[in-house]
């Protein structure tokens, strides 16, 4: 997976797997009174598909915990402690 863009100051992550591109970035509120969200976008041109999810902060954190847990099952970040299951 090739990291295309990551800047901690703006919170944007763009990565490519083959021709597919995954984007994660914070989005400002869409309208007055609306809450900001995290955009998760997967563009797979080979499959002619585009998917996007707008996650509230709690959903984004839950997804991050699940991804971290799955990654640690494959390659633990530390040999001393496995993270609790989300």
OpenMM code with the backbone's topology and positions (N, CA, C; nanometers):
from openmm import Vec3, app, unit

residues = "UNK UNK UNK UNK UNK UNK UNK UNK UNK UNK UNK UNK UNK UNK UNK UNK UNK UNK UNK UNK UNK UNK UNK UNK UNK UNK UNK UNK UNK UNK UNK UNK UNK UNK UNK UNK UNK UNK UNK UNK UNK UNK UNK UNK UNK UNK UNK UNK UNK UNK UNK UNK UNK UNK UNK UNK UNK UNK UNK UNK UNK UNK UNK UNK UNK UNK UNK UNK UNK UNK UNK UNK UNK UNK UNK UNK UNK UNK UNK UNK UNK UNK UNK UNK UNK UNK".split()
positions = [
    Vec3(0.0855, -0.1159, 0.0000),
    Vec3(0.0000, 0.0000, 0.0000),
    Vec3(0.0902, 0.1223, 0.0000),
    Vec3(0.0757, 0.2064, -0.0989),
    Vec3(0.1582, 0.3260, -0.1111),
    Vec3(0.0883, 0.4457, -0.0480),
    Vec3(0.1592, 0.5085, 0.0440),
    Vec3(0.1069, 0.6297, 0.1062),
    Vec3(0.1282, 0.7446, 0.0088),
    Vec3(0.0202, 0.8076, -0.0329),
    Vec3(0.0268, 0.9155, -0.1301),
    Vec3(0.0404, 1.0503, -0.0611),
    Vec3(-0.0350, 1.0703, 0.0447),
    Vec3(-0.0350, 1.1991, 0.1140),
    Vec3(-0.0722, 1.1766, 0.2595),
    Vec3(0.0046, 1.2341, 0.3484),
    Vec3(-0.0320, 1.2344, 0.4896),
    Vec3(0.0276, 1.3582, 0.5530),
    Vec3(-0.0576, 1.4408, 0.6061),
    Vec3(-0.0130, 1.5614, 0.6742),
    Vec3(-0.0893, 1.5703, 0.8052),
    Vec3(-0.0209, 1.5433, 0.9176),
    Vec3(-0.0911, 1.5478, 1.0462),
    Vec3(-0.1558, 1.6821, 1.0761),
    Vec3(-0.1066, 1.7900, 1.0151),
    Vec3(-0.1651, 1.9225, 1.0419),
    Vec3(-0.3053, 1.9344, 0.9854),
    Vec3(-0.3308, 1.8728, 0.8682),
    Vec3(-0.4653, 1.8842, 0.8111),
    Vec3(-0.5479, 1.7574, 0.8307),
    Vec3(-0.4864, 1.6522, 0.8847),
    Vec3(-0.5613, 1.5306, 0.9161),
    Vec3(-0.6012, 1.4478, 0.7961),
    Vec3(-0.5389, 1.4690, 0.6807),
    Vec3(-0.5763, 1.3966, 0.5588),
    Vec3(-0.4792, 1.2810, 0.5351),
    Vec3(-0.5328, 1.1638, 0.5043),
    Vec3(-0.4540, 1.0476, 0.4671),
    Vec3(-0.5069, 0.9975, 0.3340),
    Vec3(-0.4186, 0.9831, 0.2358),
    Vec3(-0.4558, 0.9258, 0.1069),
    Vec3(-0.3559, 0.8147, 0.0776),
    Vec3(-0.4058, 0.6967, 0.0461),
    Vec3(-0.3194, 0.5831, 0.0167),
    Vec3(-0.3742, 0.5071, -0.1029),
    Vec3(-0.2866, 0.4381, -0.1734),
    Vec3(-0.3272, 0.3621, -0.2915),
    Vec3(-0.2913, 0.2155, -0.2747),
    Vec3(-0.3802, 0.1295, -0.3204),
    Vec3(-0.3556, -0.0140, -0.3312),
    Vec3(-0.3882, -0.0483, -0.4758),
    Vec3(-0.2866, -0.0729, -0.5569),
    Vec3(-0.3097, -0.0916, -0.7000),
    Vec3(-0.3669, 0.0366, -0.7558),
    Vec3(-0.4808, 0.0269, -0.8223),
    Vec3(-0.5464, 0.1467, -0.8743),
    Vec3(-0.6472, 0.2053, -0.7756),
    Vec3(-0.6756, 0.1329, -0.6687),
    Vec3(-0.7728, 0.1801, -0.5703),
    Vec3(-0.7097, 0.2875, -0.4820),
    Vec3(-0.7921, 0.3814, -0.4403),
    Vec3(-0.7451, 0.4902, -0.3547),
    Vec3(-0.8367, 0.5015, -0.2336),
    Vec3(-0.7757, 0.5138, -0.1168),
    Vec3(-0.8497, 0.5302, 0.0087),
    Vec3(-0.8168, 0.6676, 0.0638),
    Vec3(-0.9189, 0.7438, 0.0962),
    Vec3(-0.9014, 0.8781, 0.1520),
    Vec3(-0.9732, 0.8863, 0.2856),
    Vec3(-0.9049, 0.9411, 0.3844),
    Vec3(-0.9651, 0.9680, 0.5152),
    Vec3(-0.9336, 1.1131, 0.5483),
    Vec3(-1.0376, 1.1914, 0.5765),
    Vec3(-1.0128, 1.3321, 0.6115),
    Vec3(-1.1307, 1.3889, 0.6904),
    Vec3(-1.1010, 1.4865, 0.7749),
    Vec3(-1.2096, 1.5543, 0.8461),
    Vec3(-1.2832, 1.6482, 0.7506),
    Vec3(-1.4119, 1.6585, 0.7681),
    Vec3(-1.4950, 1.7465, 0.6863),
    Vec3(-1.5649, 1.8458, 0.7785),
    Vec3(-1.5700, 1.9711, 0.7393),
    Vec3(-1.6427, 2.0690, 0.8210),
    Vec3(-1.7931, 2.0428, 0.8139),
    Vec3(-1.8682, 2.1043, 0.9023),
    Vec3(-2.0142, 2.0870, 0.8982),
    Vec3(-2.0703, 2.1239, 0.7609),
    Vec3(-2.1649, 2.0439, 0.7136),
    Vec3(-2.2253, 2.0671, 0.5819),
    Vec3(-2.3201, 2.1857, 0.5823),
    Vec3(-2.3751, 2.2164, 0.6978),
    Vec3(-2.4681, 2.3291, 0.7067),
    Vec3(-2.4652, 2.3828, 0.8491),
    Vec3(-2.5296, 2.4951, 0.8671),
    Vec3(-2.5374, 2.5561, 0.9996),
    Vec3(-2.6058, 2.4600, 1.0962),
    Vec3(-2.5450, 2.4381, 1.2095),
    Vec3(-2.6028, 2.3491, 1.3094),
    Vec3(-2.5652, 2.2028, 1.2921),
    Vec3(-2.5051, 2.1684, 1.1794),
    Vec3(-2.4627, 2.0294, 1.1566),
    Vec3(-2.3259, 2.0076, 1.2212),
    Vec3(-2.2969, 1.8843, 1.2539),
    Vec3(-2.1695, 1.8508, 1.3181),
    Vec3(-2.0646, 1.8173, 1.2118),
    Vec3(-1.9373, 1.8387, 1.2430),
    Vec3(-1.8328, 1.7959, 1.1505),
    Vec3(-1.8262, 1.6430, 1.1471),
    Vec3(-1.7753, 1.5880, 1.0390),
    Vec3(-1.7674, 1.4430, 1.0220),
    Vec3(-1.6296, 1.4044, 0.9685),
    Vec3(-1.6038, 1.2746, 0.9681),
    Vec3(-1.4834, 1.2196, 0.9068),
    Vec3(-1.5273, 1.1478, 0.7794),
    Vec3(-1.4662, 1.1841, 0.6677),
    Vec3(-1.4963, 1.1203, 0.5400),
    Vec3(-1.4046, 1.0009, 0.5210),
    Vec3(-1.4619, 0.8846, 0.4914),
    Vec3(-1.3885, 0.7653, 0.4523),
    Vec3(-1.4345, 0.7331, 0.3113),
    Vec3(-1.3423, 0.7427, 0.2156),
    Vec3(-1.3784, 0.7255, 0.0742),
    Vec3(-1.2895, 0.6189, 0.0125),
    Vec3(-1.3507, 0.5234, -0.0572),
    Vec3(-1.2772, 0.4187, -0.1275),
    Vec3(-1.3169, 0.4260, -0.2740),
    Vec3(-1.2189, 0.4514, -0.3585),
    Vec3(-1.2404, 0.4611, -0.5030),
    Vec3(-1.1659, 0.3455, -0.5690),
    Vec3(-1.2396, 0.2529, -0.6298),
    Vec3(-1.1808, 0.1366, -0.6959),
    Vec3(-1.2184, 0.1388, -0.8431),
    Vec3(-1.1393, 0.2098, -0.9275),
    Vec3(-1.1756, 0.2217, -1.0683),
    Vec3(-1.1797, 0.0880, -1.1420),
    Vec3(-1.0960, -0.0064, -1.1012),
    Vec3(-1.0957, -0.1367, -1.1689),
    Vec3(-1.2310, -0.2054, -1.1543),
    Vec3(-1.2944, -0.1847, -1.0393),
    Vec3(-1.4262, -0.2431, -1.0142),
    Vec3(-1.5381, -0.1459, -1.0477),
    Vec3(-1.5005, -0.0291, -1.0977),
    Vec3(-1.5967, 0.0749, -1.1323),
    Vec3(-1.6869, 0.1074, -1.0138),
    Vec3(-1.6231, 0.1259, -0.8979),
    Vec3(-1.7032, 0.1559, -0.7797),
    Vec3(-1.6397, 0.2663, -0.6957),
    Vec3(-1.7258, 0.3372, -0.6289),
    Vec3(-1.6867, 0.4436, -0.5377),
    Vec3(-1.7779, 0.4335, -0.4163),
    Vec3(-1.7185, 0.4306, -0.2998),
    Vec3(-1.7973, 0.4248, -0.1764),
    Vec3(-1.7478, 0.5335, -0.0829),
    Vec3(-1.8399, 0.5946, -0.0129),
    Vec3(-1.8040, 0.6983, 0.0837),
    Vec3(-1.8908, 0.6820, 0.2068),
    Vec3(-1.8297, 0.7063, 0.3215),
    Vec3(-1.9034, 0.7042, 0.4476),
    Vec3(-1.8667, 0.8299, 0.5242),
    Vec3(-1.9664, 0.8919, 0.5823),
    Vec3(-1.9453, 1.0079, 0.6673),
    Vec3(-1.9658, 0.9617, 0.8110),
    Vec3(-1.8581, 0.9598, 0.8872),
    Vec3(-1.8615, 0.9064, 1.0225),
    Vec3(-1.8589, 1.0192, 1.1249),
    Vec3(-1.9422, 1.0061, 1.2278),
    Vec3(-1.9295, 1.1036, 1.3365),
    Vec3(-1.8034, 1.0652, 1.4158),
    Vec3(-1.7552, 1.1520, 1.5045),
    Vec3(-1.6305, 1.1224, 1.5752),
    Vec3(-1.6312, 0.9897, 1.6508),
    Vec3(-1.7434, 0.9524, 1.7123),
    Vec3(-1.7494, 0.8247, 1.7848),
    Vec3(-1.7375, 0.7065, 1.6895),
    Vec3(-1.8043, 0.7134, 1.5743),
    Vec3(-1.7944, 0.6064, 1.4754),
    Vec3(-1.6516, 0.5956, 1.4204),
    Vec3(-1.5885, 0.7100, 1.3954),
    Vec3(-1.4513, 0.7100, 1.3445),
    Vec3(-1.3562, 0.6465, 1.4458),
    Vec3(-1.3733, 0.6791, 1.5735),
    Vec3(-1.2885, 0.6194, 1.6779),
    Vec3(-1.3113, 0.4689, 1.6881),
    Vec3(-1.4363, 0.4249, 1.6784),
    Vec3(-1.4669, 0.2817, 1.6847),
    Vec3(-1.4034, 0.2086, 1.5662),
    Vec3(-1.4118, 0.2676, 1.4482),
    Vec3(-1.3486, 0.2077, 1.3309),
    Vec3(-1.1971, 0.2022, 1.3481),
    Vec3(-1.1376, 0.3083, 1.3997),
    Vec3(-0.9927, 0.3113, 1.4225),
    Vec3(-0.9508, 0.2023, 1.5211),
    Vec3(-1.0280, 0.1841, 1.6296),
    Vec3(-0.9966, 0.0788, 1.7269),
    Vec3(-1.0058, -0.0590, 1.6623),
    Vec3(-1.1076, -0.0809, 1.5800),
    Vec3(-1.1242, -0.2100, 1.5128),
    Vec3(-1.0102, -0.2367, 1.4147),
    Vec3(-0.9709, -0.1346, 1.3408),
    Vec3(-0.8593, -0.1509, 1.2475),
    Vec3(-0.7288, -0.1783, 1.3214),
    Vec3(-0.7048, -0.1073, 1.4299),
    Vec3(-0.5839, -0.1288, 1.5092),
    Vec3(-0.5821, -0.2694, 1.5684),
    Vec3(-0.6956, -0.3140, 1.6210),
    Vec3(-0.7042, -0.4485, 1.6768),
    Vec3(-0.6734, -0.5531, 1.5695),
    Vec3(-0.7340, -0.5399, 1.4510),
    Vec3(-0.7103, -0.6353, 1.3429),
    Vec3(-0.5635, -0.6346, 1.2998),
    Vec3(-0.5037, -0.5159, 1.2897),
    Vec3(-0.3620, -0.5066, 1.2511),
    Vec3(-0.2732, -0.5728, 1.3553),
    Vec3(-0.3039, -0.5527, 1.4830),
    Vec3(-0.2235, -0.6125, 1.5892),
    Vec3(-0.2385, -0.7641, 1.5954),
    Vec3(-0.3493, -0.8174, 1.5453),
    Vec3(-0.3630, -0.9628, 1.5373),
    Vec3(-0.2650, -1.0210, 1.4362),
    Vec3(-0.2375, -0.9445, 1.3321),
    Vec3(-0.1455, -0.9900, 1.2276),
    Vec3(-0.0008, -0.9609, 1.2612),
    Vec3(0.0253, -0.8433, 1.3173),
    Vec3(0.1609, -0.8028, 1.3533),
    Vec3(0.1512, -0.7107, 1.4738),
    Vec3(0.1675, -0.7673, 1.5950),
    Vec3(0.1542, -0.6849, 1.7164),
    Vec3(0.2526, -0.5682, 1.7177),
    Vec3(0.2038, -0.4537, 1.7623),
    Vec3(0.2885, -0.3353, 1.7728),
    Vec3(0.3884, -0.3526, 1.8861),
    Vec3(0.3531, -0.4317, 1.9854),
    Vec3(0.4405, -0.4566, 2.0995),
    Vec3(0.4281, -0.6040, 2.1366),
    Vec3(0.5396, -0.6710, 2.1626),
    Vec3(0.5306, -0.8115, 2.2020),
    Vec3(0.4775, -0.8302, 2.3443),
    Vec3(0.4644, -0.7219, 2.4206),
    Vec3(0.4263, -0.7309, 2.5605),
    Vec3(0.2773, -0.7214, 2.5853),
    Vec3(0.2034, -0.6628, 2.4929),
    Vec3(0.0615, -0.6422, 2.5216),
    Vec3(-0.0188, -0.6418, 2.3925),
    Vec3(-0.1238, -0.7188, 2.3921),
    Vec3(-0.2190, -0.7147, 2.2824),
    Vec3(-0.3316, -0.6205, 2.3244),
    Vec3(-0.3800, -0.5368, 2.2333),
    Vec3(-0.4902, -0.4469, 2.2704),
    Vec3(-0.6177, -0.5255, 2.2981),
    Vec3(-0.7037, -0.4739, 2.3845),
    Vec3(-0.8308, -0.5415, 2.4099),
    Vec3(-0.9180, -0.5404, 2.2846),
    Vec3(-1.0010, -0.6419, 2.2734),
    Vec3(-1.0920, -0.6498, 2.1576),
    Vec3(-1.1913, -0.5346, 2.1663),
    Vec3(-1.2134, -0.4642, 2.0525),
    Vec3(-1.3069, -0.3501, 2.0550),
    Vec3(-1.4497, -0.3933, 2.0814),
] * unit.nanometer
topology = app.Topology()
chain = topology.addChain("A")
for resn in residues:
    res = topology.addResidue(resn, chain)
    for name in ("N", "CA", "C"):
        topology.addAtom(name, app.Element.getBySymbol(name[0]), res)
